[in-house]
Amino acid sequence: MTPETLALVRQINKKLGEGTLVTGSEMAVTGRITSGSLGLDIILGGGGWPVNQWHEIIGRESHGKTAIAFKTVAANQAKDPNFTTLWVAAEKYDTGQAEAIGVDNSRVVVLSTQDMELAYETMLQFAEQRACDLIVLDSYPALIPAEEAEKAMDESVMAVGARLTGKFFRKAGKATRRSLTGEDRPITGLIINQWRDAIGVFSPQGTAQTTPGGNAKNYFYYTRVEVKRDEFIDETRPGHGKARVGQVIKFRTIKNKSAPPQQVSTVDFYFRDAPFLGFTRGEFDTAKEILTYAVLYGIIQRRGAYYILDDNRWQGKDATLEYLRSDPGLQDRLISEILDQSARPDREHYSREAA
């Protein structure tokens, strides 16, 4: 770097504040917070949601969008006793569901409102003042701009929400900006949205889809993740037939600025107690995720019906999963090794569908 460049950097930093200009090598590596799902963490880029960024969770109704947000809160609360969340509940905040999924509600600040302006202003204030670690908006389609609320039912209002949302993200850029050297408390934003049929738009894959809120927001999101129910999980209960206890949730990264887009993973989520399968309400089948990726990355060797790790040898998938579930220490070790492998630039990502 030339003396002239260094002199100008010092001059600007003296005027605007130390750290305004830094070299790329001085910048802090972007941190991440876990989503609670190993597979989703991997396709997001080897560790979870990038911090100091805004992310969109998209899907149809009852496909698991809010559950993923709750799991993100719970997983990070378990790691950090000071982890605090602002939850903007444009739809009802279900304390029972949150608690079942593992959320400590005493560390969640809830704003129950459908007022779009109030929601956005509160989110900006919390971000600017470093007052929380995570902001969740559940969900965008339930917010109502003041101009629309004041109109009668037969009066049309066009694109007010989209204009306000574009303005929010322009202001949010400043509110979420942190020290380039990583000294500030980071903030992460999750906004839940829903698919809508795009009227008058042709798609060779079927009905074209869009999300409310305008197109401007799509450029501001760092990642956009589709959440989709792949299939239901039923439990056979002797003498009582079958009970529907969960669903397989499929994730797809529509946009990702820190990893390849259009990556896929799945996780088994239990929305009801499944005593015969060994799960309680709100759980992910983490062991199943671990085994899938441990085999794909070659950490656990699979030879015919046998799974081999170090001096351990298990016959069959069920026996291997049973052992994994009984050893949390081994789970932690394998998760660490899997994430290390997935972060290597020379390794391809494998989706669970490839297993």
KAPE-V170806 format. One record per pair of residues at least 24 apart in sequence whose C-alpha atoms are under 7 Angstrom apart, sorted by the first residue. I is the first residue (numbers start at 1). J is the second residue. If there is no record, write none. Layout:
I,J  I,J
This chain:
19,180  26,181  27,180  27,181  28,180  28,181  28,182  33,76  34,72  34,75  34,76  35,71  35,72  36,71  36,72  36,75  38,289  39,265  39,266  39,289  40,251  40,265  42,339  42,342  43,263  43,264  44,259  45,258  45,259  45,343  46,339  46,342  46,343  47,339  51,186  51,187  51,188  52,176  52,177  52,186  52,187  52,188  53,188  53,189  53,222  54,188  54,189  54,190  54,221  54,222  55,189  55,190  55,191  55,221  55,222  55,223  55,224  56,190  56,191  56,192  56,193  56,221  56,223  56,224  56,225  57,191  57,192  57,193  57,224  57,225  57,226  57,227  58,192  58,193  58,194  58,195  58,225  58,226  58,227  59,193  59,194  59,195  59,226  59,227  59,228  60,194  60,195  63,227  63,228  63,229  64,227  64,249  65,192  65,227  70,98  70,101  70,103  71,101  73,103  74,102  74,103  83,133  84,108  84,132  84,133  84,134  85,109  85,132  85,133  85,134  85,135  86,110  86,132  86,134  86,135  86,136  87,111  87,135  87,136  87,137  88,112  88,119  88,136  88,137  88,138  89,113  89,137  89,138  90,114  90,138  90,139  90,142  90,143  91,138  91,139  91,142  100,281  100,282  101,281  101,282  101,283  114,142  114,143  114,144  115,143  115,144  115,145  115,146  116,143  116,144  116,145  117,145  120,168  124,172  124,175  127,175  127,176  127,187  128,175  128,176  130,185  132,187  133,186  133,187  133,188  134,187  134,188  134,189  135,188  135,189  135,190  136,189  136,190  136,191  137,190  137,191  137,192  138,191  138,192  139,191  139,192  139,193  140,191  140,192  140,193  141,193  141,212  161,213  162,213  162,214  165,213  165,217  166,216  166,217  169,217  169,220  222,256  222,257  223,255  223,256  223,257  224,253  224,254  224,255  224,256  225,251  225,252  225,253  225,254  226,251  226,252  226,253  226,254  227,251  227,252  235,274  235,277  245,270  245,271  245,272  245,273  245,274  246,270  246,271  246,272  263,351  264,351  265,351  265,352  266,352  287,321  287,324  287,325  288,321  290,334  290,335  292,352  292,355  293,338  294,334  294,338  297,341
